[in-house]
């Protein structure tokens, strides 16, 4: 029978504490490390500091799978890091938007933000088997629909990209243009310009009406 770890929630306050704990987990990982990386481009010093840990884990046979946002594709430093990681056997894919920062290690421990809107506040280290299992299912769902870095976000037969669909869906769940920009890694101007173009295609007078018409047209 599986040995269940105690139900533990440990708080890590501040970025330094989170980075220290991530380094410890990377050094002790046995089988796999999975991660969500939302938001803007990765900081160069963050990527450089993670390289030795990533390399050691991969050399031990640990599976590394990371999901980034599509907006990361526009950052040269992140692209260089991804190419380096994949050259060592790491696996990476992208999606238009991610719900939060997340790291899963060996299906035993998860790190998630204390505040999903402000990762600088710190993280929660979770060791509840049920919670970690649920987060693992969430990761696999995103991984199944994510695309490798060499694949472009090609429009479908309706002329819609995956980002277009997110722009139509997010307002329906109460997200403001500012929130949508943060989720998709886009400027406020880009969000509004692309949303206006979609509204014009649908002959919609509001973002809500655009979502309704898009659903009726089978776009979503």
N, C-alpha and C positions, 0 to 999 in steps of 0.2 A: 504494500500500500504506500501511496505518496505520503511523505513526511511534510506536514504543513508548518510553515514558519509562523511564529506568533504574529498576531494582528498588530502591526506597527505603523505609526505615522510619525515621521521625524521631520521637524522644520529646519530648513537651512536658510539663514537670513543673509541676504546680500550676494552679489555676484562672486566675490572671492570664495565664499563658503561653498557655493554651487560648483565652481570650477575645481576646487580641491576635491570635492566628493566625486565629481565626474572622473577625475584622474585616478582616484582610488578604485572606482568601479571598473574603469577600462583596464587597469592592471590586474584585477582579480577575475575578470570575465572568463568563462570557460567555453561557452558554446555560441552565444550570439549577442550582438548589440544592435538595437533597432532605434531609429530616431525620426522625429518630425522636426524640421527647421523652418518655421514660418517667419514672416516679417521681411525686413530688408536684407541687403547683401551681408554676407558674413564678414566680420571684422578681420583684417589681415593677421593681427596678432593672435586672434582666437584660432584661426586655421593653422598658423605656424606652430602654436603651442600644442595642438592636438595631433600633429603629424607623427611625432615619435610614439605616442600612445597607440594611434591607429596602426602604425606599422608593426609594433610589437604584438598587438592583438591578432592581426592577420597572420603573422608568422607563427603564432600559436595555434592557428586553425580556427579562430573565432570568426563567425560569419558577421560581416558588417553590412547592414542595409540602411540607407538613409533616404528620406523623402524630403525634397526641397520644394519651394514654390517656383512656378514658372518664371516669375520675375527675376530669379537668380540667374537666369540664362543671359541676362544683359550685363552681368558683372564679370569682368575679365578675370579678376582674382579668384572668384568662386569657381569659374570654369576651369582654371588652371589646377585648383585644388581637387576638383572632381576627377579630372583626367588623371592626376597623380594617384588618387585613391583607387580608381578603377584599374590602373596599371598594376596594382598590388593585389587585386582580387576583390576589392570592395564593390558593392552594388548600389547604384543611385538612380532615382527616378524623380520626376516632378509632377505636381498637380497645380491647378490654378490657385487654390487656397487651402490652408490647413487650420484646424481648430485651435491649436496651441502648441507650444514647445513641449516635447516629450522625449524621454529616453527610457528604453526597456532593456534590461540586462538579464540574460539567462532565464527569462520568464519567471523571475523571482522578485525583482525589484523594479520599480518605476519612479522616475523623477518627473514631476509636473510642476508648473508655476504656482506659487502662492496666489498670485494675481495674474490671470491670463492676459490682461491688458498691459501689464508692466512686469516683464521678466526680471528687472533689476531688483525687485523686492526680495527675491529668493525662490526657493522651491520646497515642495513636499516630497519626502522620500517615502514611498508606499511599499509595504511588504505583505499586504493582504493578498492571498492567493486569488480570491475571487475578483478583486479589483484589477490586479495585474493581468489575469486571464482576459477580462473584458477589454482592457486597453490593447492587449495583443490582437484580439479580434478586430478592433478598430484599425490598428495598423495594417493588418492584412487586407481589410476592405479598401483602404486607400491605396495600398500597394498594387492591388489587382487592377485599379483603374488609372494608375499613374503611368507616365510614359518615359522611356529611356531618354537620356539627354540628346542622343543623335536624332530623335524623331521630332519633327516640327509640329506645331499646333495647326494642322491643316483644317480649313473650313470643311464642313460636311456638305451634303447635297443641298442643304438649305442656305449655305453660305455662312454658317455659324461656327465659331471656334468654341473651345471649352470655356475660354474666358468670357465670351459673349453670354453663354448660359449662366455663368456666375453673376454677371452684371444684371441679368434679368431675375434671377432667383433671390439674391441677397436683399433687395429692398422689400420683398414680400415677407421676410422674417424680421423686419424692423431695423435693418441696418441703415445708417445714414451714409451719405457719400463719403464722409471722412472715415467712417469705419470700414467701408468697402475698400477705400484706397489702402488702408493699413492691411486689410486681409489679403488683398491681391498684390500688394507691393507696387501700387500705382500712385501717381500724383493725383491730386484732386482735380486738376484740369483734365487729365487723361480720362478719369472716371466719367466726368460730366460730358466730355466730348463723345466718348464711345456710347454712353447711355443715350445721348441725344440722337446719335445716328441710328440706334436700334429703335427708338421711339418713332423716328421718321419712317423707317421701313415698315413699322406696324401701323402707322397712321394713328398713333396713340397720343392722347393729350396729357398723360401723366405717367409716372414710372409704375404706379400700381396698375393702371389700365394696360400698360405694355406687358406686364407679367401675365395678366388675365388673357390678353389676346395671344400672347406667345403660347400659353398653355392650350388654348382652343385650337391654335394652328398646328399643334403637335411639335412645337419647337423644344419643349422641355420634357 
